[in-house]
Amino acid sequence: MFRCAAYSAVQFTSYEMLKKVAKPLEGELSIARKLACGSVAGILSVCVTYPLDLVRSRLSISAAQLGKDGAGLGIWGMTAKVWREEGKLKGLYRGCGATSACVLMVRSEKRQAGGG
């Protein structure tokens, strides 16, 4: 729940800020500029919230594997485990590039289909 709220807060805030920066002096934003602003906002949201998503996924996996290493850890414990065992920030952001690429593709498809 927290990750979704944080993701939405970052996405909407950054989208509005990017639209102001990208707006021409006169007239409206073009579809291409709106698409670019939405894509960058989506990628920013993923980058900010990715560690939360990774820890949530790891907690789900560890809960299913009771008795294994890492089972029973909380959010902070799992974050510390990933930080310590998988290379600090590198471990917390493992897979973020692929996820960002997916966000970019989904955002492009939504715009082409006429959606948000």
N, C-alpha and C positions, 0 to 999 in steps of 0.2 A: 504494500500500500504506500509506504513512504517513498519507494523508488518511483512509483507512478506519479505521485504528487510532485516530487523533485524534477522528474523528467518533463512533465507538463509545464512547470514553472519556468524551467530553463528554456524550453522550446518556445513558449509564447513570448517571454520577455526578449529573448534574443531575436526572434522573428520580427517583432515590432521595432526593435532598435536597428536591425539590418535594413528594414524597409525605409526607415528615415534616412539612413546613410545612402541607400541605393536610389532614392527618389530623385528624378531629374528636377531642375529648377522650376520648370513649367510642365504641367500635364500630370498624367497618372503613371504608375508603374506598369511596365509592360509585363506580359505573361512570363517571358523569359526571366526577367528580374525577380518576379514573385517566386518563380520556381527555384532560382538560385538562392534567394533568401530563405525559403523553406527548407531547402536541402542543407544549407549551412547550419541553420537552426537545429535541424534534426541530428546532424552529426555532432554538434556541440552538446546537445542533450545526451546523446549516447556516451560521449567522452566523459561528461561530468558524472553520470550515474552508473557507468559500467562496473566499477568495483562493487557497488551495492548489488547489482544483478549477479555478478560472479559469486559473491559470498552467499547470496540467497540460493543459487543453484547448488553450490557445494554443501550447504546445510541440508538441502533436500536429499541429496545423494547420501550424505553421512547418516541422516535419519533412517534411510532405507537399509543401511548396512550396520545395524546395531552391533556393537562389539568390535568393530573395525577401528583403525586409527582415525581419530577425528570425530568419532561418534560422540554425541552429547555436548559438543562445543556450542557456545552461543555465537552471536554475531561478532563480538569483539575477539573471541577465541579463534574463530575460523579466519577472521581477517589477519590476526597475528600469525596463525599457522601458514597461510598463503604467503604473507610478507616474509616470514622467516625461511620457509622451505622452497619458495619458487622465485625468489629474486626480487623482493621488495616491490616497487611500482611495476616492474616488468611482469611480475606474477599477477598483480591485481588487474593489469590491462591486457593479459594474454587473450587474444581473440577479438579485441576491440576493432582492429582494422577491418576484419571480415564483416563484423556487425555493422560498422559504419557504411561499408559498401552496400550492404543490403538495404539500409535505410535510404541511401541515395537512390537505389533502383526502385524501391517501393514508392518513394516520393515522386519520382519521375512518372511512374505508371499511373499514379493517382491524378496527377496534373493532366496527363494525356487523355485520361478517361473523363476529365471534367470535374473530378472530385477535389477535396481539400488537400 
